Amino acid sequence: MISSRQLDETHDPARRSFVETADGNDTDFPIQNLPLGVFATATDPRPRIGMAIGDRVFDLKRALGSDERLALPIRQALQDSTLNALFSLGAAAMRELRRRASDLLGQGSAANDIRRHASELLTPVADATLYLPTHVSNYTDFYAGIYHAQAAGALLTPENPLPANYKWVPIAYHGRASSVQVGRGMVRRPLGQRPPATAGEAPSFGPCERLDFELEMGFYLAPATGSAVPCRSPKHRSRSSAIRC
């Protein structure tokens, strides 16, 4: 659950935008939900930071990249072609950017200048090319759901599909950053050695015959994090040898 301390006036359900499609009941991106991304257009093919609003992409680089109401580090981060520098500034900077963007996209007087330049600053999503929003150096994939962990574990160790310490030490593996791609992109079926259908026969080489599709949920950790998990009592030490206190 999101703590109420993280909510502010930009999440007010009564807030409305001058972008009409942002106020409809069927939109994924009302003014209360302003996700960040990286996009380009046919007229300007350089990838830049944008924000979804209704069925439009708000060009943050052009609209706010030189806005002196924002702190200098934020303005500098908006010049980049990825979100890494912006994320590294932390939550306070992200809230400052969100507040300013929300004011400019609202129905108040602050939005007048954006209205006048809407054709330059608001691009239809259908006309935008989306890019991977961050440079992904690495990632960790967790088995967050117990049923998925059991199903995956049964493939390797059917007699013990779920390790005894699963509830205390999440199962995870380090993934290949090169496999992170933009949604709706082309996925090439992997080629490799396939086991023979009958024991004793030679294996074959070709497209994989079984390809796994999963619904994943991801999140970014920024700025850089890392700290020890304190043990509250000696009993935690006995539950898993993987925990060090």
C-alpha positions as CSV (number, residue, x, y, z in Angstrom):
1,M,0.0,0.0,0.0
2,I,1.3,3.5,-0.8
3,S,1.9,5.6,2.2
4,S,-0.3,8.7,2.4
5,R,3.0,10.7,3.0
6,Q,3.9,10.0,-0.7
7,L,0.7,11.5,-2.0
8,D,0.3,15.2,-2.7
9,E,-2.0,17.6,-4.5
10,T,-1.1,16.1,-7.9
11,H,-3.0,13.0,-7.0
12,D,-6.2,14.8,-6.1
13,P,-9.1,12.9,-7.8
14,A,-10.8,16.2,-8.7
15,R,-7.8,17.4,-10.6
16,R,-8.4,17.9,-14.4
17,S,-6.3,18.5,-17.5
18,F,-6.9,20.7,-20.5
19,V,-5.9,17.5,-22.5
20,E,-9.4,16.2,-23.0
21,T,-8.5,12.6,-23.4
22,A,-6.9,12.6,-20.0
23,D,-10.2,13.3,-18.3
24,G,-12.1,10.3,-19.8
25,N,-13.1,7.3,-17.8
26,D,-11.3,4.9,-20.1
27,T,-7.8,6.5,-20.1
28,D,-4.8,4.9,-18.5
29,F,-3.1,8.2,-18.1
30,P,-5.2,10.8,-16.3
31,I,-3.4,13.8,-14.8
32,Q,-3.1,11.8,-11.6
33,N,-0.9,9.3,-13.4
34,L,2.0,10.8,-15.3
35,P,4.5,8.1,-16.2
36,L,7.8,8.9,-17.6
37,G,9.4,7.5,-20.8
38,V,11.7,8.2,-23.7
39,F,10.3,8.9,-27.2
40,A,11.1,10.4,-30.6
41,T,9.1,11.6,-33.5
42,A,9.5,11.7,-37.3
43,T,10.1,15.4,-37.2
44,D,12.6,15.1,-34.4
45,P,14.2,11.6,-34.3
46,R,16.4,12.3,-31.3
47,P,15.3,10.3,-28.2
48,R,14.2,12.5,-25.4
49,I,12.3,12.4,-22.1
50,G,8.5,12.6,-22.2
51,M,5.5,12.1,-20.0
52,A,2.2,10.4,-20.9
53,I,-1.0,12.3,-20.5
54,G,-4.2,11.0,-22.0
55,D,-3.4,9.9,-25.6
56,R,-0.5,12.3,-25.8
57,V,3.2,12.4,-24.9
58,F,4.3,15.6,-23.2
59,D,7.8,16.7,-24.3
60,L,9.6,17.4,-21.0
61,K,12.9,18.4,-22.6
62,R,11.3,21.2,-24.6
63,A,8.7,22.3,-22.0
64,L,10.9,22.2,-18.9
65,G,14.5,21.7,-19.9
66,S,15.2,25.4,-19.5
67,D,12.5,26.2,-16.9
68,E,14.3,28.0,-14.1
69,R,11.5,27.2,-11.6
70,L,13.1,23.7,-11.5
71,A,16.4,23.0,-9.8
72,L,19.4,23.0,-12.2
73,P,20.2,19.2,-11.7
74,I,16.6,18.4,-12.9
75,R,16.9,20.7,-16.0
76,Q,20.3,19.0,-16.8
77,A,18.8,15.5,-16.4
78,L,16.0,16.4,-18.8
79,Q,18.7,16.9,-21.6
80,D,19.6,13.2,-21.5
81,S,18.2,10.5,-23.7
82,T,17.6,8.1,-20.7
83,L,16.0,8.5,-17.3
84,N,19.1,7.3,-15.4
85,A,20.3,10.8,-14.4
86,L,16.8,11.9,-13.4
87,F,16.2,8.8,-11.3
88,S,19.5,9.3,-9.6
89,L,18.4,12.6,-8.2
90,G,16.0,10.8,-5.8
91,A,12.4,11.2,-4.8
92,A,12.4,14.9,-3.8
93,A,13.5,15.9,-7.3
94,M,11.0,13.6,-9.0
95,R,8.2,15.2,-6.9
96,E,9.4,18.7,-7.9
97,L,9.3,17.7,-11.6
98,R,5.9,16.1,-11.2
99,R,4.4,19.1,-9.5
100,R,5.6,21.5,-12.2
101,A,4.4,19.2,-15.0
102,S,1.0,18.7,-13.4
103,D,0.5,22.4,-13.1
104,L,1.4,22.9,-16.8
105,L,-1.0,20.1,-17.9
106,G,-3.9,21.2,-15.6
107,Q,-6.8,23.5,-16.3
108,G,-5.3,26.5,-14.4
109,S,-3.6,29.7,-15.8
110,A,-0.1,28.0,-15.6
111,A,-1.2,25.8,-18.5
112,N,-1.9,28.7,-20.9
113,D,1.6,28.7,-22.4
114,I,1.5,24.9,-23.0
115,R,-1.9,25.3,-24.7
116,R,-0.5,27.8,-27.1
117,H,2.3,25.5,-28.0
118,A,0.4,22.2,-27.8
119,S,1.2,21.2,-31.3
120,E,5.0,21.3,-30.5
121,L,4.9,19.9,-27.0
122,L,2.1,17.3,-27.1
123,T,2.6,14.5,-29.5
124,P,-0.1,11.8,-30.2
125,V,1.1,8.5,-28.8
126,A,0.4,6.9,-32.1
127,D,3.0,9.2,-33.8
128,A,5.7,8.6,-31.2
129,T,8.4,6.0,-31.3
130,L,9.1,4.7,-27.8
131,Y,12.6,3.7,-26.6
132,L,14.0,1.8,-23.7
133,P,13.7,4.5,-21.0
134,T,16.8,3.6,-19.0
135,H,20.3,2.1,-19.6
136,V,19.9,-1.2,-17.8
137,S,23.3,-2.3,-16.4
138,N,21.9,-5.4,-14.6
139,Y,18.7,-6.6,-13.0
140,T,17.6,-9.3,-10.5
141,D,14.6,-11.5,-11.2
142,F,12.6,-12.6,-8.1
143,Y,10.1,-15.4,-7.8
144,A,7.7,-13.1,-6.0
145,G,4.7,-15.5,-6.1
146,I,4.8,-18.8,-4.2
147,Y,2.9,-20.7,-6.9
148,H,5.3,-19.6,-9.6
149,A,8.2,-20.6,-7.4
150,Q,6.7,-24.0,-6.8
151,A,6.0,-24.5,-10.6
152,A,9.5,-23.4,-11.6
153,G,11.1,-25.5,-8.8
154,A,9.2,-28.6,-9.8
155,L,11.0,-28.5,-13.2
156,L,14.4,-28.9,-11.5
157,T,13.7,-30.7,-8.2
158,P,10.2,-32.2,-8.3
159,E,10.8,-33.9,-5.0
160,N,11.4,-30.5,-3.3
161,P,10.0,-27.7,-5.5
162,L,10.0,-25.1,-2.8
163,P,13.1,-24.6,-0.6
164,A,12.4,-24.5,3.1
165,N,13.7,-20.9,3.5
166,Y,11.6,-19.5,0.6
167,K,9.5,-17.4,3.0
168,W,12.6,-15.7,4.5
169,V,15.0,-15.5,1.6
170,P,13.3,-14.8,-1.8
171,I,14.5,-16.9,-4.7
172,A,16.2,-14.7,-7.3
173,Y,18.7,-14.8,-10.1
174,H,20.8,-12.2,-11.9
175,G,19.4,-11.6,-15.4
176,R,21.0,-10.6,-18.7
177,A,20.6,-6.9,-19.2
178,S,20.7,-7.4,-22.9
179,S,17.3,-9.2,-22.7
180,V,15.5,-6.1,-21.5
181,Q,13.6,-4.6,-24.5
182,V,10.9,-2.1,-25.3
183,G,7.4,-3.6,-25.0
184,R,5.7,-4.7,-28.3
185,G,9.1,-5.3,-29.8
186,M,10.0,-8.2,-32.0
187,V,11.1,-11.3,-30.1
188,R,13.3,-13.8,-32.0
189,R,12.7,-17.4,-31.2
190,P,16.0,-18.7,-29.8
191,L,18.0,-21.3,-31.7
192,G,19.8,-24.0,-29.8
193,Q,20.4,-27.7,-29.3
194,R,17.2,-29.7,-28.8
195,P,17.1,-33.0,-26.9
196,P,16.2,-36.1,-29.0
197,A,12.7,-37.4,-28.9
198,T,14.0,-40.9,-28.3
199,A,16.8,-42.0,-26.0
200,G,19.9,-42.9,-28.0
201,E,19.2,-40.6,-30.9
202,A,21.4,-37.6,-31.8
203,P,20.2,-34.1,-30.6
204,S,19.1,-31.6,-33.3
205,F,19.8,-27.9,-33.7
206,G,17.0,-25.4,-34.5
207,P,14.4,-23.1,-33.1
208,C,13.3,-23.9,-29.6
209,E,10.1,-25.9,-29.5
210,R,8.8,-24.5,-26.2
211,L,8.9,-20.7,-25.5
212,D,7.9,-19.3,-22.2
213,F,5.7,-16.2,-21.9
214,E,5.2,-14.6,-18.5
215,L,3.6,-11.4,-17.2
216,E,6.3,-9.6,-15.2
217,M,6.2,-6.7,-12.8
218,G,9.3,-4.6,-12.5
219,F,10.5,-1.5,-10.6
220,Y,13.5,0.7,-10.5
221,L,15.7,1.3,-7.4
222,A,17.2,4.8,-7.5
223,P,19.4,6.3,-6.4
224,A,21.9,3.6,-5.6
225,T,20.8,1.5,-2.6
226,G,22.3,-1.2,-0.5
227,S,22.2,-1.9,3.2
228,A,22.2,-4.9,5.6
229,V,18.9,-6.4,6.8
230,P,19.1,-6.4,10.6
231,C,18.2,-9.6,12.4
232,R,15.7,-8.9,15.2
233,S,16.3,-12.0,17.2
234,P,18.5,-15.1,17.3
235,K,15.7,-17.3,15.9
236,H,16.2,-15.7,12.5
237,R,19.7,-17.2,12.3
238,S,18.4,-20.7,12.5
239,R,15.9,-20.4,9.6
240,S,18.4,-20.1,6.8
241,S,22.1,-20.3,6.5
242,A,21.9,-17.7,3.8
243,I,21.1,-15.0,6.4
244,R,24.2,-13.5,8.0
245,C,23.9,-11.4,11.2
